Amino acid sequence: MQVRVNEERCQGHGLCRLSAPTWFFPREEDGHAYVKDSEVPEAEQDAVRLAADSCPELAIEIAD
């Protein structure tokens, strides 16, 4: 599974970081989320999916 944050949609709410803190990080300049690695191992996929589902802006994009 791969994950990315749509930078145009992200508003920096931080809910993704609550669900998957090892995957989503705040950018220093604006607090918007980013991922350091797009390839999500199977053991972390549920947390990343929860983060995507909890994003009010639907900014987290997942490709299986």
Phi and psi in radians as a Rosetta constraint file:
Dihedral C 1 N 2 CA 2 C 2 CIRCULARHARMONIC -2.091 0.35
Dihedral N 2 CA 2 C 2 N 3 CIRCULARHARMONIC 2.602 0.35
Dihedral C 2 N 3 CA 3 C 3 CIRCULARHARMONIC -2.369 0.35
Dihedral N 3 CA 3 C 3 N 4 CIRCULARHARMONIC 2.568 0.35
Dihedral C 3 N 4 CA 4 C 4 CIRCULARHARMONIC -2.609 0.35
Dihedral N 4 CA 4 C 4 N 5 CIRCULARHARMONIC 2.778 0.35
Dihedral C 4 N 5 CA 5 C 5 CIRCULARHARMONIC -1.872 0.35
Dihedral N 5 CA 5 C 5 N 6 CIRCULARHARMONIC 2.201 0.35
Dihedral C 5 N 6 CA 6 C 6 CIRCULARHARMONIC -1.321 0.35
Dihedral N 6 CA 6 C 6 N 7 CIRCULARHARMONIC 1.879 0.35
Dihedral C 6 N 7 CA 7 C 7 CIRCULARHARMONIC -1.136 0.35
Dihedral N 7 CA 7 C 7 N 8 CIRCULARHARMONIC -0.450 0.35
Dihedral C 7 N 8 CA 8 C 8 CIRCULARHARMONIC -1.315 0.35
Dihedral N 8 CA 8 C 8 N 9 CIRCULARHARMONIC -0.452 0.35
Dihedral C 8 N 9 CA 9 C 9 CIRCULARHARMONIC -1.625 0.35
Dihedral N 9 CA 9 C 9 N 10 CIRCULARHARMONIC -0.581 0.35
Dihedral C 9 N 10 CA 10 C 10 CIRCULARHARMONIC -1.050 0.35
Dihedral N 10 CA 10 C 10 N 11 CIRCULARHARMONIC 2.305 0.35
Dihedral C 10 N 11 CA 11 C 11 CIRCULARHARMONIC -1.989 0.35
Dihedral N 11 CA 11 C 11 N 12 CIRCULARHARMONIC 0.033 0.35
Dihedral C 11 N 12 CA 12 C 12 CIRCULARHARMONIC 1.392 0.35
Dihedral N 12 CA 12 C 12 N 13 CIRCULARHARMONIC 0.462 0.35
Dihedral C 12 N 13 CA 13 C 13 CIRCULARHARMONIC -1.104 0.35
Dihedral N 13 CA 13 C 13 N 14 CIRCULARHARMONIC -0.571 0.35
Dihedral C 13 N 14 CA 14 C 14 CIRCULARHARMONIC 1.508 0.35
Dihedral N 14 CA 14 C 14 N 15 CIRCULARHARMONIC 0.069 0.35
Dihedral C 14 N 15 CA 15 C 15 CIRCULARHARMONIC -1.131 0.35
Dihedral N 15 CA 15 C 15 N 16 CIRCULARHARMONIC -0.553 0.35
Dihedral C 15 N 16 CA 16 C 16 CIRCULARHARMONIC -1.105 0.35
Dihedral N 16 CA 16 C 16 N 17 CIRCULARHARMONIC -0.649 0.35
Dihedral C 16 N 17 CA 17 C 17 CIRCULARHARMONIC -1.208 0.35
Dihedral N 17 CA 17 C 17 N 18 CIRCULARHARMONIC -0.484 0.35
Dihedral C 17 N 18 CA 18 C 18 CIRCULARHARMONIC -1.229 0.35
Dihedral N 18 CA 18 C 18 N 19 CIRCULARHARMONIC -0.654 0.35
Dihedral C 18 N 19 CA 19 C 19 CIRCULARHARMONIC -1.415 0.35
Dihedral N 19 CA 19 C 19 N 20 CIRCULARHARMONIC -0.629 0.35
Dihedral C 19 N 20 CA 20 C 20 CIRCULARHARMONIC -2.486 0.35
Dihedral N 20 CA 20 C 20 N 21 CIRCULARHARMONIC 1.253 0.35
Dihedral C 20 N 21 CA 21 C 21 CIRCULARHARMONIC -1.164 0.35
Dihedral N 21 CA 21 C 21 N 22 CIRCULARHARMONIC -0.299 0.35
Dihedral C 21 N 22 CA 22 C 22 CIRCULARHARMONIC -1.532 0.35
Dihedral N 22 CA 22 C 22 N 23 CIRCULARHARMONIC -0.034 0.35
Dihedral C 22 N 23 CA 23 C 23 CIRCULARHARMONIC -2.026 0.35
Dihedral N 23 CA 23 C 23 N 24 CIRCULARHARMONIC -0.562 0.35
Dihedral C 23 N 24 CA 24 C 24 CIRCULARHARMONIC -1.994 0.35
Dihedral N 24 CA 24 C 24 N 25 CIRCULARHARMONIC 2.334 0.35
Dihedral C 24 N 25 CA 25 C 25 CIRCULARHARMONIC -2.298 0.35
Dihedral N 25 CA 25 C 25 N 26 CIRCULARHARMONIC 2.572 0.35
Dihedral C 25 N 26 CA 26 C 26 CIRCULARHARMONIC -1.469 0.35
Dihedral N 26 CA 26 C 26 N 27 CIRCULARHARMONIC 2.387 0.35
Dihedral C 26 N 27 CA 27 C 27 CIRCULARHARMONIC -1.283 0.35
Dihedral N 27 CA 27 C 27 N 28 CIRCULARHARMONIC 2.469 0.35
Dihedral C 27 N 28 CA 28 C 28 CIRCULARHARMONIC -1.066 0.35
Dihedral N 28 CA 28 C 28 N 29 CIRCULARHARMONIC -0.723 0.35
Dihedral C 28 N 29 CA 29 C 29 CIRCULARHARMONIC -1.247 0.35
Dihedral N 29 CA 29 C 29 N 30 CIRCULARHARMONIC -0.504 0.35
Dihedral C 29 N 30 CA 30 C 30 CIRCULARHARMONIC -2.502 0.35
Dihedral N 30 CA 30 C 30 N 31 CIRCULARHARMONIC -0.057 0.35
Dihedral C 30 N 31 CA 31 C 31 CIRCULARHARMONIC 1.396 0.35
Dihedral N 31 CA 31 C 31 N 32 CIRCULARHARMONIC -0.001 0.35
Dihedral C 31 N 32 CA 32 C 32 CIRCULARHARMONIC -1.228 0.35
Dihedral N 32 CA 32 C 32 N 33 CIRCULARHARMONIC 2.631 0.35
Dihedral C 32 N 33 CA 33 C 33 CIRCULARHARMONIC -1.363 0.35
Dihedral N 33 CA 33 C 33 N 34 CIRCULARHARMONIC 2.656 0.35
Dihedral C 33 N 34 CA 34 C 34 CIRCULARHARMONIC -2.581 0.35
Dihedral N 34 CA 34 C 34 N 35 CIRCULARHARMONIC 2.839 0.35
Dihedral C 34 N 35 CA 35 C 35 CIRCULARHARMONIC -1.996 0.35
Dihedral N 35 CA 35 C 35 N 36 CIRCULARHARMONIC 2.510 0.35
Dihedral C 35 N 36 CA 36 C 36 CIRCULARHARMONIC -1.455 0.35
Dihedral N 36 CA 36 C 36 N 37 CIRCULARHARMONIC -0.466 0.35
Dihedral C 36 N 37 CA 37 C 37 CIRCULARHARMONIC -2.459 0.35
Dihedral N 37 CA 37 C 37 N 38 CIRCULARHARMONIC 2.273 0.35
Dihedral C 37 N 38 CA 38 C 38 CIRCULARHARMONIC -1.452 0.35
Dihedral N 38 CA 38 C 38 N 39 CIRCULARHARMONIC -0.333 0.35
Dihedral C 38 N 39 CA 39 C 39 CIRCULARHARMONIC -1.556 0.35
Dihedral N 39 CA 39 C 39 N 40 CIRCULARHARMONIC 1.973 0.35
Dihedral C 39 N 40 CA 40 C 40 CIRCULARHARMONIC -1.700 0.35
Dihedral N 40 CA 40 C 40 N 41 CIRCULARHARMONIC 2.155 0.35
Dihedral C 40 N 41 CA 41 C 41 CIRCULARHARMONIC -1.199 0.35
Dihedral N 41 CA 41 C 41 N 42 CIRCULARHARMONIC 2.723 0.35
Dihedral C 41 N 42 CA 42 C 42 CIRCULARHARMONIC -0.955 0.35
Dihedral N 42 CA 42 C 42 N 43 CIRCULARHARMONIC -0.683 0.35
Dihedral C 42 N 43 CA 43 C 43 CIRCULARHARMONIC -1.118 0.35
Dihedral N 43 CA 43 C 43 N 44 CIRCULARHARMONIC -0.385 0.35
Dihedral C 43 N 44 CA 44 C 44 CIRCULARHARMONIC -1.805 0.35
Dihedral N 44 CA 44 C 44 N 45 CIRCULARHARMONIC -0.068 0.35
Dihedral C 44 N 45 CA 45 C 45 CIRCULARHARMONIC -1.126 0.35
Dihedral N 45 CA 45 C 45 N 46 CIRCULARHARMONIC -0.645 0.35
Dihedral C 45 N 46 CA 46 C 46 CIRCULARHARMONIC -1.099 0.35
Dihedral N 46 CA 46 C 46 N 47 CIRCULARHARMONIC -0.737 0.35
Dihedral C 46 N 47 CA 47 C 47 CIRCULARHARMONIC -1.138 0.35
Dihedral N 47 CA 47 C 47 N 48 CIRCULARHARMONIC -0.705 0.35
Dihedral C 47 N 48 CA 48 C 48 CIRCULARHARMONIC -1.190 0.35
Dihedral N 48 CA 48 C 48 N 49 CIRCULARHARMONIC -0.685 0.35
Dihedral C 48 N 49 CA 49 C 49 CIRCULARHARMONIC -1.113 0.35
Dihedral N 49 CA 49 C 49 N 50 CIRCULARHARMONIC -0.712 0.35
Dihedral C 49 N 50 CA 50 C 50 CIRCULARHARMONIC -1.078 0.35
Dihedral N 50 CA 50 C 50 N 51 CIRCULARHARMONIC -0.729 0.35
Dihedral C 50 N 51 CA 51 C 51 CIRCULARHARMONIC -1.060 0.35
Dihedral N 51 CA 51 C 51 N 52 CIRCULARHARMONIC -0.770 0.35
Dihedral C 51 N 52 CA 52 C 52 CIRCULARHARMONIC -1.100 0.35
Dihedral N 52 CA 52 C 52 N 53 CIRCULARHARMONIC -0.731 0.35
Dihedral C 52 N 53 CA 53 C 53 CIRCULARHARMONIC -1.175 0.35
Dihedral N 53 CA 53 C 53 N 54 CIRCULARHARMONIC -0.497 0.35
Dihedral C 53 N 54 CA 54 C 54 CIRCULARHARMONIC -1.540 0.35
Dihedral N 54 CA 54 C 54 N 55 CIRCULARHARMONIC -0.129 0.35
Dihedral C 54 N 55 CA 55 C 55 CIRCULARHARMONIC -1.282 0.35
Dihedral N 55 CA 55 C 55 N 56 CIRCULARHARMONIC 2.027 0.35
Dihedral C 55 N 56 CA 56 C 56 CIRCULARHARMONIC -1.182 0.35
Dihedral N 56 CA 56 C 56 N 57 CIRCULARHARMONIC -0.354 0.35
Dihedral C 56 N 57 CA 57 C 57 CIRCULARHARMONIC -1.682 0.35
Dihedral N 57 CA 57 C 57 N 58 CIRCULARHARMONIC -0.047 0.35
Dihedral C 57 N 58 CA 58 C 58 CIRCULARHARMONIC 0.945 0.35
Dihedral N 58 CA 58 C 58 N 59 CIRCULARHARMONIC 0.742 0.35
Dihedral C 58 N 59 CA 59 C 59 CIRCULARHARMONIC -1.552 0.35
Dihedral N 59 CA 59 C 59 N 60 CIRCULARHARMONIC -0.175 0.35
Dihedral C 59 N 60 CA 60 C 60 CIRCULARHARMONIC -1.665 0.35
Dihedral N 60 CA 60 C 60 N 61 CIRCULARHARMONIC 2.131 0.35
Dihedral C 60 N 61 CA 61 C 61 CIRCULARHARMONIC -1.924 0.35
Dihedral N 61 CA 61 C 61 N 62 CIRCULARHARMONIC 2.258 0.35
Dihedral C 61 N 62 CA 62 C 62 CIRCULARHARMONIC -2.071 0.35
Dihedral N 62 CA 62 C 62 N 63 CIRCULARHARMONIC 2.369 0.35
Dihedral C 62 N 63 CA 63 C 63 CIRCULARHARMONIC -2.178 0.35
Dihedral N 63 CA 63 C 63 N 64 CIRCULARHARMONIC 2.157 0.35
